[in-house]
Amino acid sequence: MIGFGPGLGMSVAHRFGREGFRVALVSRSSHRHEGYVHALRQAGVEVAAFAADVTDPTQLRAAVEAARERFGRIDVAWYGPGGMDGPQPGDITGVGPEQARAAFEAMVSPAIGMVGHVLPEMRERSAGALLFAGGISSVIPLPPLGALALSCAALRNYALTLNAALARDGVYAGTLTVGGLIARGDIHTAVCADPALLGGAGVPATLDPDELADTVWELQSVRSAAEAVVPALT
């Protein structure tokens, strides 16, 4: 699991752990790993933690290889970028090429790198799943989110296009598009303390990460759709 945090990442780990999956969690905040690992082990989940800045290709590769060595193979790869150190909100009309490029490198390039490390063995087995999480600005125009909206849209398109490309290979790709703040997550905590962090986009509804994790599980187990949007668009 790449991009692990106390909100959605932890809930997805618990949900898949209940189904018998072993969990390799990867995040740059290694000082929090002990707490994550303890909570998951208390719930009966076999887990290992690896520290890496996944925007660094060398660290990303090392983390994936360490997880593979620890558990033998990777059946499901999760990419859930989060935290407040990624692309920042800002008026879309003021976004320049450098900001757009930086947002892509921070949010989308690590996802592409992750897929490159795990997809070959999945194709060999004709089995596996690639799961992503992104924001609602990928489908609804939110000008105050600026380059963040651009990177969300790119990540969503990547996941959907992967699913189409892999349909005959036995490998699934799917994405959860989240239209709100996720309870217990770092972004939720930061925005509740300072709503201005969203650049005037307004404070969206708070969503239950356990319910979102159930949706992620349904996506990859049923595999009838490549995307779930929560809350559903009407």
C-alpha positions as CSV (number, residue, x, y, z in Angstrom):
1,M,0.0,0.0,0.0
2,I,1.7,3.2,-1.2
3,G,0.6,6.5,0.3
4,F,-0.5,5.1,3.6
5,G,-2.1,7.2,6.3
6,P,-4.4,7.1,9.3
7,G,-7.7,7.6,7.4
8,L,-8.5,5.7,4.2
9,G,-5.2,3.8,4.1
10,M,-5.7,2.3,7.5
11,S,-9.3,1.4,6.8
12,V,-8.4,-0.3,3.5
13,A,-5.6,-2.2,5.3
14,H,-8.1,-3.5,7.9
15,R,-10.7,-4.4,5.2
16,F,-8.3,-6.4,3.1
17,G,-6.7,-7.9,6.2
18,R,-10.1,-9.3,7.2
19,E,-10.2,-11.1,3.9
20,G,-6.8,-12.8,4.6
21,F,-4.5,-10.4,2.8
22,R,-1.1,-9.6,4.3
23,V,-0.3,-5.9,4.2
24,A,2.9,-4.0,3.2
25,L,2.4,-0.4,4.0
26,V,4.7,2.3,2.6
27,S,4.9,6.0,3.6
28,R,7.5,8.5,4.2
29,S,6.4,9.1,7.8
30,S,8.2,6.2,9.4
31,H,7.7,7.7,12.9
32,R,4.0,6.7,12.6
33,H,4.7,3.1,11.4
34,E,4.9,1.6,14.9
35,G,1.3,2.7,15.7
36,Y,0.0,1.6,12.4
37,V,1.6,-1.8,12.7
38,H,0.5,-2.3,16.2
39,A,-3.2,-1.5,15.4
40,L,-3.2,-3.9,12.4
41,R,-1.5,-6.7,14.3
42,Q,-4.0,-6.3,17.2
43,A,-6.7,-6.9,14.6
44,G,-5.0,-10.0,13.4
45,V,-3.5,-8.6,10.2
46,E,0.0,-9.7,9.2
47,V,1.8,-6.5,8.3
48,A,5.2,-4.9,7.6
49,A,6.1,-1.3,7.2
50,F,8.6,0.3,4.8
51,A,9.7,4.0,4.8
52,A,10.1,5.6,1.4
53,D,9.6,8.9,-0.3
54,V,7.8,7.5,-3.3
55,T,8.4,10.6,-5.4
56,D,12.0,9.3,-5.5
57,P,12.1,6.4,-8.1
58,T,15.0,4.7,-6.3
59,Q,13.2,4.7,-2.9
60,L,10.0,3.6,-4.6
61,R,11.7,0.6,-6.3
62,A,13.4,-0.3,-3.0
63,A,10.1,-0.3,-1.1
64,V,8.4,-2.5,-3.6
65,E,11.3,-4.9,-3.7
66,A,11.4,-5.1,0.1
67,A,7.6,-5.8,0.2
68,R,8.0,-8.5,-2.4
69,E,10.9,-10.1,-0.5
70,R,8.9,-10.0,2.7
71,F,5.7,-11.5,1.4
72,G,6.8,-13.4,-1.7
73,R,4.5,-11.7,-4.3
74,I,2.2,-8.7,-4.7
75,D,-1.4,-9.6,-5.5
76,V,-3.0,-6.1,-5.0
77,A,-1.2,-2.8,-5.3
78,W,-2.9,0.2,-3.7
79,Y,-1.9,3.8,-4.5
80,G,-3.6,6.4,-2.3
81,P,-1.8,9.8,-2.4
82,G,-2.6,12.1,0.5
83,G,-1.2,14.4,3.1
84,M,-0.6,18.1,2.8
85,D,2.8,17.9,1.1
86,G,1.6,17.1,-2.4
87,P,0.1,19.5,-5.0
88,Q,-1.4,22.6,-3.3
89,P,-4.7,24.3,-4.2
90,G,-4.5,27.6,-6.2
91,D,-6.5,29.4,-8.8
92,I,-6.4,27.4,-12.1
93,T,-5.9,30.6,-14.1
94,G,-2.6,31.1,-12.3
95,V,-1.2,27.6,-12.9
96,G,1.9,27.7,-15.0
97,P,3.8,24.8,-16.7
98,E,6.2,24.4,-13.8
99,Q,3.4,24.0,-11.3
100,A,1.6,21.6,-13.5
101,R,4.7,19.5,-14.0
102,A,5.5,19.5,-10.2
103,A,1.9,18.4,-9.4
104,F,2.2,15.5,-11.9
105,E,5.6,14.4,-10.6
106,A,4.3,14.5,-7.0
107,M,1.0,12.7,-7.6
108,V,1.0,10.7,-10.8
109,S,4.5,9.7,-11.5
110,P,4.8,7.5,-8.4
111,A,1.6,5.7,-9.5
112,I,3.1,5.0,-12.9
113,G,6.3,3.8,-11.2
114,M,4.4,1.5,-8.9
115,V,2.6,-0.1,-11.8
116,G,5.8,-0.6,-13.6
117,H,7.2,-2.6,-10.7
118,V,4.2,-4.9,-10.1
119,L,2.4,-5.3,-13.4
120,P,4.8,-7.7,-15.1
121,E,4.4,-10.4,-12.5
122,M,0.6,-9.9,-12.4
123,R,0.4,-10.3,-16.2
124,E,2.5,-13.5,-15.9
125,R,0.0,-14.9,-13.4
126,S,-3.0,-13.4,-15.3
127,A,-4.2,-12.2,-11.9
128,G,-3.9,-9.1,-9.7
129,A,-5.4,-5.7,-9.0
130,L,-4.2,-2.1,-9.3
131,L,-6.2,0.2,-7.0
132,F,-6.1,4.0,-6.9
133,A,-7.8,6.8,-4.9
134,G,-8.2,10.4,-6.1
135,G,-10.4,13.4,-5.7
136,I,-13.6,14.6,-7.1
137,S,-11.9,17.5,-8.9
138,S,-11.0,14.9,-11.5
139,V,-14.7,14.9,-12.7
140,I,-16.2,18.1,-11.4
141,P,-14.5,21.5,-12.3
142,L,-13.1,23.1,-9.1
143,P,-11.1,26.1,-10.2
144,P,-9.7,26.9,-6.7
145,L,-7.9,23.6,-6.6
146,G,-5.6,24.5,-9.5
147,A,-2.8,22.1,-10.3
148,L,-4.2,19.6,-7.7
149,A,-7.3,19.2,-10.0
150,L,-5.0,18.6,-13.0
151,S,-3.1,15.8,-11.2
152,C,-6.3,14.2,-9.9
153,A,-7.7,14.1,-13.4
154,A,-4.5,12.6,-14.8
155,L,-4.4,9.9,-12.1
156,R,-8.1,9.0,-12.7
157,N,-7.6,8.8,-16.5
158,Y,-4.5,6.6,-15.9
159,A,-6.5,4.2,-13.8
160,L,-9.4,4.0,-16.2
161,T,-7.1,3.6,-19.2
162,L,-5.1,0.9,-17.5
163,N,-8.3,-1.0,-16.8
164,A,-9.3,-0.9,-20.5
165,A,-5.8,-2.0,-21.5
166,L,-5.6,-4.9,-19.1
167,A,-9.1,-6.3,-19.6
168,R,-7.9,-9.3,-21.5
169,D,-4.9,-10.0,-19.2
170,G,-6.8,-11.0,-16.1
171,V,-5.5,-7.9,-14.2
172,Y,-7.9,-5.4,-12.8
173,A,-7.4,-1.6,-12.4
174,G,-9.9,0.5,-10.6
175,T,-10.2,3.9,-8.9
176,L,-12.1,5.4,-6.0
177,T,-13.0,9.0,-6.7
178,V,-13.7,10.7,-3.3
179,G,-16.0,13.7,-3.1
180,G,-15.2,14.8,0.4
181,L,-12.8,14.9,3.3
182,I,-12.0,11.5,4.8
183,A,-12.4,11.3,8.6
184,R,-9.3,10.5,10.6
185,G,-7.1,11.4,7.6
186,D,-4.4,14.0,7.6
187,I,-6.1,16.3,5.1
188,H,-9.3,16.2,7.1
189,T,-7.4,17.2,10.2
190,A,-5.6,20.0,8.5
191,V,-8.6,21.5,6.7
192,C,-10.8,21.4,9.8
193,A,-8.1,23.5,11.5
194,D,-7.7,25.8,8.6
195,P,-10.4,25.7,5.8
196,A,-8.4,28.2,3.8
197,L,-6.1,25.3,2.8
198,L,-8.7,24.4,0.1
199,G,-8.2,27.7,-1.6
200,G,-11.8,28.8,-1.3
201,A,-13.3,25.7,-2.7
202,G,-15.4,25.3,0.5
203,V,-15.3,22.6,3.1
204,P,-16.9,19.4,1.7
205,A,-18.7,16.7,3.5
206,T,-16.8,14.3,5.8
207,L,-16.8,10.7,4.7
208,D,-16.3,7.5,6.7
209,P,-13.1,5.7,5.7
210,D,-14.5,2.3,6.7
211,E,-17.4,2.7,4.3
212,L,-15.0,3.8,1.6
213,A,-12.8,0.8,2.3
214,D,-15.9,-1.4,1.8
215,T,-16.4,0.3,-1.6
216,V,-12.7,-0.4,-2.5
217,W,-13.1,-4.0,-1.6
218,E,-16.3,-4.3,-3.7
219,L,-14.5,-2.7,-6.7
220,Q,-11.7,-5.2,-6.8
221,S,-13.7,-8.3,-5.8
222,V,-16.7,-7.7,-8.2
223,R,-14.7,-6.0,-11.0
224,S,-17.8,-4.9,-12.9
225,A,-16.8,-1.3,-12.9
226,A,-13.5,0.6,-13.1
227,E,-14.6,3.4,-10.8
228,A,-16.7,4.3,-7.8
229,V,-17.5,7.9,-7.1
230,V,-18.5,8.6,-3.5
231,P,-20.8,10.3,-2.9
232,A,-22.4,9.2,-6.2
233,L,-23.0,11.9,-8.7
234,T,-26.7,12.6,-9.6
